[in-house]
C-alpha cells in the first residue's frame, strides 16, 4: 500500500469512528466503542497467518460514566489532531502528542502510557497502523549489517544502499517507518536478530556476516516496532530463515516471542510485526549447563516470570516447557557475552556454527 493510499485509509477509518458516535447520539443512544481484551488469556493462534491475534473477548466503553466519557472525549481530540496532521502532511512523535494534549483541557492525558494506549485503541478500531496516522515513537529502529541491498527515499531522491559496503561499522539504521523501503537483492543465507549491542559488534568484528553470508540485526533489547516490521518484510520478501539470539533469561525469551509471535499489546498488528518462521537460536538454558557458562542466580522476579511463561500460549511447546523447567531447576541465568569466557572467537567459531548446524540452517 502506497503512502497516499494509507493516508486515505486512515482518514476514512477515523471519520467512521466519529460518524458512528454521531449516529448513536442522533438516535438517542449513549456513544460507545467495543475493543478486544488485551491480555494473554485473549490471544489465539491464527492458522492462516501463523501469528497470535486477539480472541473474541471484548470490553465495552460507553459515555455512561464520567471516566468512560472522558476516554471517548480524549479519543475524539486525538482523531481531530490526526486529521489535521494528515491534512498538513506533518508528523509527530508519541511524546509530542502527549505534550500537545496539555491544551486540550479535560481531554489532557495524565501520563504518556495513557496516550500510547489510546493510539493502540485507534489502531484496533481503524485497522490502520500508527504510521498511517503519521505518529512514531521517540526511538528509531536498530541496525542491520549484512549482504543485502535496499532502496529508500531521501531528501535528494531515491538512494540504493548496500548494508555492508555502503555503511559504517554500526550498519544501516532502520528508520521509524520502513514501509517505503524497497528490497532490491541479497546474497544472504539467513538472518540473526541479536539482542545486545556487544554481541552484534562481536559478530561484525569477527567477520561472521561475510564468512556465513548472514544478515545481522541488532534488536537493541526489546525491539522497536520498526525493527520487527523490518524482520517481517525480510522474511516475507526473501523467505530467509530468521534466528533470534538473546540472553538466557525470561525477559529475553519474551523478546523472542515478540519477534516470532507478536507482542500481546500489539496482537492486532501481528501480521505486520511478527515473523512466524523465526526460530530461537539461544542462549538456551541447556547452553548454560552444556558450556558451563558464567551465570547468576535467578531472582524471585525471574522465577515468577518463567512460571508465567509456562502459562503463556506463545510458549506452549515441548521445547519451551523443557527449557524453562530446566532453568528453574538449575536456578541460573546467563548473558550472551558470557561466551567470551571461552575466548573472543568462541561464539563465532564454535557455538554459532554448531547451533546453526544442529538447527539445519548451515
Secondary structure, 3 states (H helix, E strand, C coil): CCHHHHHHHHHHHHHHHHHHHHHHHHCCCCCEEEEECCCHHHEEEECCCCEEEECCCEEEEECCCHHHHHHHHHHHHHHHHHHHHHHCCCCEEHHHHHHHHHHCHHHCCCCHHHHHHHHHHHHHHHCCCHHHHCEECCCCCCEEECCEEEEEEECCEEEEEECCCCCCCCCEECCCCCCCCEEEEECCCEEEEECCHHHHHHHHHCCHHHHHCEEEEECCCCCCHHHHHHHHHHHHHHCCEEEEECCECHHHHHHHHHHHCCCHHHHHHHHHHCCCCCEEEECCHHHHHHCCCCCEECCHHHHHHHHHHCCCHHHCCHHHHHHHHHHHHHCEEECHHHHHHHCCCHHHHHHHHHHHHHCCCC
